[in-house]
Amino acid sequence: MNGLTPYNMKIVAEVLAGSSYNFQLLNLVGSQPVIVDCGANIGSFSLACKTRKPNCKIVAVEPDSDSFDALKTNLARFDSITLVQAALTDKNGMVNLNSGENDGVANSIFAGKMVSESSSTVESKATAEFLGEVKRHNQVIDVLKMDTEGGEWFLLDTPTPILAEIGVIYMEYHSANFLPRLIEKLDVTHVVYEAKIRFPHRGEIAWVRRDLVPVEQRAFEITPFV
């Protein structure tokens, strides 16, 4: 893959192998799912999806110029892929993107431990509006993946009807305070299917729309106060 570095090599390998995201969940959304890859970096998640679901349609979003160039090269051989160079935030316009301390995989519009003092100006798209446009254009979003170094907070402003119809939501989170808020927002329509805590404020979590959870797995729910 183009764009591999000593820092991101392990991360890319984990994604491709299915260690970071449970790709078995793709079997819940049919053979031609519409997948939105937010924070696509150099394309490991999109590549893994195309390998497992060759007929899927992907919208991959990445703001960093170097990563975006690698993304284009790595996915060039595939059909039905739309690439968008932008950061997903709470507004349309331009925004400062802080460079990752070691690699572009940690780039963020927020200050934090993993970013350096250098930054660049990139296009910004309002998360809720962008997801709404993708849904209108494709009639559906079957899978949403977000690894946007804090940008997942903007999902809280996304209208519930947009999120409610998404079959599978994969996410890397960057604040433990964020989790209960999104869990509450998705509580009626989705269930937490899988979660991995790597250390405080970092981990991966997957939601599945409740009607897609296999019947035999629903039987494990215990609700003594309902």
C-alpha positions as CSV (number, residue, x, y, z in Angstrom):
1,M,0.0,0.0,0.0
2,N,1.1,3.5,-0.7
3,G,1.5,5.8,2.3
4,L,2.7,3.2,4.8
5,T,5.0,4.5,7.5
6,P,6.7,2.8,10.5
7,Y,4.0,4.4,12.7
8,N,0.9,3.5,10.8
9,M,2.0,0.0,9.5
10,K,0.7,-1.8,12.6
11,I,-2.6,0.1,12.5
12,V,-3.1,-0.7,8.9
13,A,-2.3,-4.3,9.4
14,E,-4.9,-4.5,12.3
15,V,-7.6,-3.0,10.1
16,L,-6.9,-5.2,7.1
17,A,-6.9,-8.3,9.4
18,G,-10.2,-7.4,11.0
19,S,-8.7,-6.9,14.4
20,S,-9.9,-3.2,14.8
21,Y,-13.3,-3.7,13.1
22,N,-15.4,-6.8,13.0
23,F,-16.0,-7.2,9.3
24,Q,-18.4,-10.1,9.9
25,L,-21.0,-7.4,10.6
26,L,-20.9,-6.6,6.9
27,N,-22.8,-9.8,6.3
28,L,-25.8,-8.1,8.0
29,V,-26.2,-5.4,5.3
30,G,-26.4,-7.4,2.1
31,S,-24.1,-7.8,-0.9
32,Q,-24.1,-4.2,-2.2
33,P,-24.0,-1.9,0.8
34,V,-23.3,1.8,0.7
35,I,-20.4,2.4,3.1
36,V,-19.2,5.8,4.3
37,D,-15.5,5.8,5.5
38,C,-14.9,9.0,7.5
39,G,-11.3,9.4,8.4
40,A,-10.2,7.1,5.6
41,N,-6.5,7.9,5.9
42,I,-4.7,5.8,3.2
43,G,-7.6,3.5,2.6
44,S,-7.2,0.4,4.8
45,F,-10.8,0.2,5.9
46,S,-12.2,0.9,2.4
47,L,-9.8,-1.7,1.0
48,A,-10.9,-4.3,3.5
49,C,-14.5,-3.6,2.7
50,K,-13.9,-3.9,-1.0
51,T,-12.1,-7.2,-0.5
52,R,-15.0,-8.6,1.5
53,K,-17.8,-6.9,-0.4
54,P,-16.6,-6.4,-4.0
55,N,-20.0,-4.8,-5.1
56,C,-20.2,-2.3,-2.2
57,K,-20.3,1.4,-2.9
58,I,-17.9,3.5,-0.8
59,V,-17.7,7.2,0.0
60,A,-14.3,7.8,1.6
61,V,-13.5,11.1,3.3
62,E,-10.0,12.2,4.3
63,P,-8.7,15.8,4.8
64,D,-4.9,15.3,4.8
65,S,-3.3,15.9,1.4
66,D,-0.5,13.3,1.7
67,S,-2.9,10.7,3.0
68,F,-5.5,11.6,0.4
69,D,-3.0,11.1,-2.4
70,A,-2.1,7.6,-1.0
71,L,-5.9,6.9,-0.7
72,K,-6.4,7.7,-4.4
73,T,-3.6,5.4,-5.4
74,N,-4.6,2.5,-3.1
75,L,-8.2,2.5,-4.2
76,A,-7.7,3.4,-7.9
77,R,-8.3,-0.2,-9.2
78,F,-11.8,-0.3,-7.7
79,D,-15.1,0.8,-9.1
80,S,-17.9,2.6,-7.2
81,I,-15.7,4.6,-4.9
82,T,-16.2,8.3,-4.3
83,L,-13.3,10.2,-2.7
84,V,-13.9,13.4,-0.7
85,Q,-11.0,15.5,0.5
86,A,-12.4,17.3,3.6
87,A,-12.6,17.3,7.4
88,L,-16.0,16.5,8.8
89,T,-16.8,19.1,11.5
90,D,-19.8,21.3,12.5
91,K,-19.5,23.7,9.6
92,N,-18.9,24.2,6.0
93,G,-15.8,26.3,5.0
94,M,-12.2,25.9,6.0
95,V,-10.6,24.6,9.2
96,N,-7.1,24.1,10.7
97,L,-6.0,20.5,10.7
98,N,-3.3,19.8,13.3
99,S,-0.6,17.4,12.1
100,G,-0.2,14.2,14.0
101,E,2.9,14.1,16.2
102,N,4.2,10.9,14.5
103,D,2.0,10.4,11.4
104,G,-1.0,11.7,9.5
105,V,-3.1,8.9,11.0
106,A,-3.3,11.1,14.2
107,N,-4.2,14.4,12.4
108,S,-7.0,16.2,14.2
109,I,-8.8,19.5,14.2
110,F,-8.5,19.5,18.0
111,A,-5.5,20.0,20.1
112,G,-4.3,17.0,22.1
113,K,-1.5,14.7,23.1
114,M,-1.0,13.1,19.7
115,V,-0.7,16.3,17.6
116,S,2.3,18.5,16.9
117,E,2.5,22.3,16.6
118,S,2.3,22.3,12.8
119,S,-1.0,22.5,11.0
120,S,-2.6,23.1,7.5
121,T,-5.8,24.6,6.3
122,V,-8.3,22.2,4.8
123,E,-11.8,22.2,3.5
124,S,-14.5,21.5,6.2
125,K,-17.9,19.9,5.7
126,A,-20.7,19.9,8.2
127,T,-21.1,16.3,9.4
128,A,-24.9,16.3,9.6
129,E,-25.3,18.0,6.2
130,F,-22.7,15.7,4.5
131,L,-24.3,12.5,5.8
132,G,-27.7,13.8,4.7
133,E,-26.4,14.5,1.2
134,V,-24.8,11.0,1.0
135,K,-28.1,9.4,2.1
136,R,-30.2,11.5,-0.4
137,H,-27.9,10.6,-3.3
138,N,-27.7,6.9,-2.5
139,Q,-31.1,6.4,-0.7
140,V,-29.4,4.7,2.1
141,I,-26.2,4.5,4.3
142,D,-25.7,0.9,5.3
143,V,-22.4,1.3,7.1
144,L,-20.8,4.3,8.7
145,K,-17.2,4.1,9.9
146,M,-15.7,7.1,11.9
147,D,-12.1,7.4,12.9
148,T,-11.7,11.2,12.9
149,E,-9.6,11.9,16.0
150,G,-12.4,13.6,18.0
151,G,-14.6,14.5,15.1
152,E,-17.1,11.8,16.3
153,W,-18.5,14.4,18.6
154,F,-20.2,16.1,15.7
155,L,-22.4,13.0,15.3
156,L,-24.3,14.2,18.3
157,D,-25.6,17.1,16.2
158,T,-26.7,14.7,13.3
159,P,-30.5,14.3,13.1
160,T,-31.5,11.0,14.7
161,P,-33.5,9.9,11.6
162,I,-30.2,9.9,9.6
163,L,-28.4,7.8,12.1
164,A,-31.4,5.6,12.8
165,E,-31.4,3.9,9.4
166,I,-27.7,3.1,9.3
167,G,-27.2,-0.7,9.7
168,V,-23.7,-0.8,11.2
169,I,-21.7,2.0,12.8
170,Y,-18.0,1.4,13.4
171,M,-16.2,4.0,15.4
172,E,-12.9,4.7,17.1
173,Y,-13.6,7.0,20.0
174,H,-11.3,9.5,21.7
175,S,-13.1,10.5,24.9
176,A,-14.9,8.3,27.4
177,N,-17.3,11.2,28.0
178,F,-18.5,10.9,24.5
179,L,-19.7,7.3,24.7
180,P,-22.7,7.6,27.0
181,R,-24.0,10.5,24.9
182,L,-24.0,8.6,21.6
183,I,-25.2,5.5,23.3
184,E,-28.2,7.5,24.5
185,K,-28.8,9.0,21.1
186,L,-28.8,5.5,19.4
187,D,-30.5,3.6,22.2
188,V,-33.9,3.2,20.6
189,T,-32.6,2.1,17.2
190,H,-29.2,0.4,17.8
191,V,-27.5,-1.9,20.2
192,V,-23.8,-1.9,21.1
193,Y,-22.6,-5.1,19.4
194,E,-18.9,-5.1,20.1
195,A,-16.5,-2.8,22.0
196,K,-12.8,-2.8,22.7
197,I,-11.2,-0.5,25.2
198,R,-7.5,0.0,24.5
199,F,-6.8,2.4,27.3
200,P,-8.7,5.4,28.9
201,H,-10.3,7.5,26.2
202,R,-9.3,5.2,23.3
203,G,-11.1,2.2,21.8
204,E,-13.3,0.8,19.1
205,I,-17.0,0.3,19.3
206,A,-19.6,-1.1,16.9
207,W,-23.3,-0.5,16.9
208,V,-25.8,-2.6,14.9
209,R,-29.4,-1.6,14.1
210,R,-31.7,-3.5,16.4
211,D,-33.7,-5.2,13.6
212,L,-30.4,-6.6,12.1
213,V,-29.4,-8.4,15.3
214,P,-29.8,-12.1,14.7
215,V,-32.9,-13.5,16.5
216,E,-30.8,-16.1,18.3
217,Q,-28.6,-13.3,19.8
218,R,-31.6,-11.2,20.8
219,A,-32.5,-14.0,23.2
220,F,-29.6,-13.1,25.4
221,E,-31.1,-9.8,26.5
222,I,-32.2,-9.7,30.2
223,T,-34.5,-6.8,31.0
224,P,-35.8,-7.2,34.5
225,F,-37.2,-3.6,34.8
226,V,-38.9,-3.3,31.5
